[in-house]
């Protein structure tokens, strides 16, 4: 009996130690899946070239997804990671330096270019600037939720692409009832892209 009590106590200690580790591993798994932010037209960015105050700029990305930078000219920003823009600026400055180009840092000060609209049978239709990526379910939540007679099985997402407008069909009828029908929610609930218009019939 005494040995059984010790064994139970040891198992309890192992469980207490393992629980935080498992939770931490689970948290890392969720976090690591986060999508890196890419620049959108309308975003405010900060560009800093180390040791060159004259090249420090606060810039708003133009509607065509570009911006102008001294000694380089037009820089394409739309759809790129800040790191990619850093590389583009560094490459553009190579002719201005005999040695190595100073380090370039690009950061997003205001992701105001990430916008989407929700129209149709929702409580608060309009245009939203979430400041982060959201999925369709979150987009409807920002619009105040669907109205009583909304048809959530026939939602349409109108998306702007380089070839024009395209549309995606989405069914949130089951998801709004808490039934995702799959262990992978990303398959059921599409992600909203900048410039999307969500139509709830």
C-alpha positions in Angstrom: 0.0 0.0 0.0 2.8 2.3 0.9 4.6 1.6 -2.4 1.3 2.2 -4.3 1.0 5.6 -2.6 4.6 6.6 -3.6 3.9 5.4 -7.2 0.8 7.5 -7.4 2.7 10.5 -6.0 5.5 10.2 -8.6 2.9 9.9 -11.4 1.2 13.0 -10.2 4.5 14.9 -10.1 5.3 13.8 -13.7 1.9 15.0 -14.8 2.3 18.4 -13.2 5.7 18.9 -14.8 4.6 17.6 -18.2 1.5 19.8 -18.4 3.1 23.2 -18.8 5.6 21.7 -21.3 2.8 20.3 -23.4 0.9 23.6 -23.2 4.0 25.5 -24.3 4.5 23.1 -27.2 0.9 23.5 -28.3 1.2 27.3 -28.1 4.3 27.2 -30.3 2.5 25.1 -32.8 -0.4 27.6 -33.1 1.9 30.7 -33.2 4.3 29.2 -35.8 1.4 29.0 -38.2 0.8 32.8 -38.2 1.1 34.3 -41.6 3.9 36.9 -42.1 2.5 40.4 -43.0 3.0 41.6 -46.6 2.8 45.2 -47.6 -0.5 46.6 -49.0 -1.2 49.8 -50.8 -2.1 52.5 -48.2 0.3 51.1 -45.5 2.5 53.4 -43.6 6.1 52.2 -43.5 9.4 53.4 -42.0 12.6 53.1 -43.9 15.9 53.6 -42.2 19.4 53.3 -43.7 21.9 53.0 -40.8 24.3 56.0 -40.5 22.4 57.9 -43.2 19.8 60.3 -41.6 19.1 61.8 -45.0 17.7 58.4 -46.1 15.4 58.0 -43.2 11.8 58.1 -44.4 8.2 57.7 -43.2 6.4 56.6 -46.4 2.8 55.8 -47.3 2.6 53.2 -50.0 0.8 54.6 -53.1 -2.5 53.1 -54.5 -0.5 51.3 -57.2 1.6 49.5 -54.5 4.8 51.4 -55.0 6.7 54.3 -53.4 9.6 56.5 -54.3 12.9 56.4 -52.5 15.9 58.8 -52.9 18.7 57.7 -55.2 16.7 54.7 -56.3 13.3 55.9 -57.7 10.3 53.7 -57.7 10.2 50.7 -55.4 7.5 48.0 -55.7 6.1 47.2 -52.3 2.7 45.5 -52.9 2.6 41.9 -51.7 6.2 41.9 -50.4 7.6 41.2 -46.9 9.5 44.1 -45.2 12.6 42.0 -45.5 12.2 41.8 -49.3 11.9 45.6 -49.6 15.0 45.9 -47.5 16.8 43.8 -50.0 15.4 45.8 -52.9 16.6 49.1 -51.4 20.0 47.7 -50.6 20.5 46.5 -54.1 19.3 49.9 -55.5 21.9 51.7 -53.3 24.9 49.5 -54.3 26.0 52.0 -57.0 26.1 54.8 -54.4 28.7 53.2 -52.1 32.2 52.0 -52.8 32.0 49.4 -50.1 29.2 47.6 -48.4 25.8 49.2 -48.3 24.7 50.2 -44.8 22.0 48.1 -43.2 18.5 48.9 -44.4 15.6 48.4 -42.0 11.9 48.5 -43.1 9.0 48.3 -40.7 5.3 48.7 -40.9 4.2 51.6 -38.7 0.5 51.4 -39.6 -1.0 48.5 -41.6 -3.9 50.8 -42.7 -3.8 49.4 -46.3 -5.2 46.0 -45.1 -8.9 46.7 -45.6 -12.0 44.7 -46.5 -15.7 45.4 -46.8 -18.8 43.5 -45.7 -22.1 44.2 -47.3 -25.5 42.5 -47.3 -27.5 41.0 -44.4 -25.2 41.9 -41.5 -25.8 44.1 -38.4 -23.0 46.7 -39.3 -22.0 46.6 -43.0 -19.0 48.8 -43.9 -15.3 48.8 -44.6 -12.9 47.6 -41.9 -9.2 48.0 -41.2 -8.3 45.2 -38.8 -4.5 45.8 -38.6 -4.0 42.0 -38.9 -5.1 39.1 -41.0 -8.6 37.8 -40.3 -10.7 34.9 -41.6 -14.2 35.1 -42.8 -15.8 34.3 -39.4 -13.8 37.1 -37.8 -14.8 39.5 -40.6 -18.5 38.8 -40.0 -17.9 39.4 -36.3 -16.4 42.8 -37.0 -19.5 43.6 -39.1 -21.7 42.9 -36.1 -22.7 39.4 -37.1 -25.2 38.1 -39.6 -28.8 39.2 -39.5 -31.6 36.8 -38.7 -32.5 36.0 -42.3 -29.0 35.9 -43.8 -28.2 32.9 -45.9 -24.8 31.9 -44.5 -24.4 28.9 -46.8 -24.1 31.2 -49.9 -21.6 33.9 -48.9 -19.6 35.3 -51.7 -16.1 36.9 -51.4 -15.3 39.2 -54.3 -11.5 39.4 -54.6 -9.2 41.7 -56.6 -6.4 40.0 -58.6 -3.9 41.1 -61.2 -6.3 39.7 -63.8 -9.4 41.5 -62.5 -12.1 40.4 -60.1 -12.8 36.9 -59.1 -15.2 35.4 -56.6 -15.1 32.6 -54.0 -18.1 30.8 -52.5 -18.2 30.1 -48.8 -20.5 28.2 -46.5 -20.6 29.2 -42.9 -23.9 27.7 -42.1 -22.4 24.8 -40.1 -19.6 26.8 -38.6 -22.0 29.4 -37.1 -23.6 26.4 -35.3 -20.2 25.3 -34.0 -20.0 22.4 -36.4 -16.9 22.7 -38.5 -17.2 19.3 -40.1 -13.4 18.9 -40.1 -10.5 19.1 -37.6 -8.8 21.6 -39.9 -10.8 24.9 -39.5 -8.5 26.6 -42.1 -10.1 24.4 -44.8 -13.6 25.4 -43.8 -13.2 29.1 -43.1 -11.3 31.1 -45.8 -8.9 33.9 -45.0 -9.7 37.5 -46.0 -7.3 39.3 -48.3 -6.8 43.0 -48.5 -9.4 44.5 -50.9 -11.9 41.7 -50.4 -15.7 42.4 -50.4 -17.8 39.9 -48.5 -21.4 39.7 -49.6 -23.9 38.0 -47.2 -27.2 37.3 -49.0 
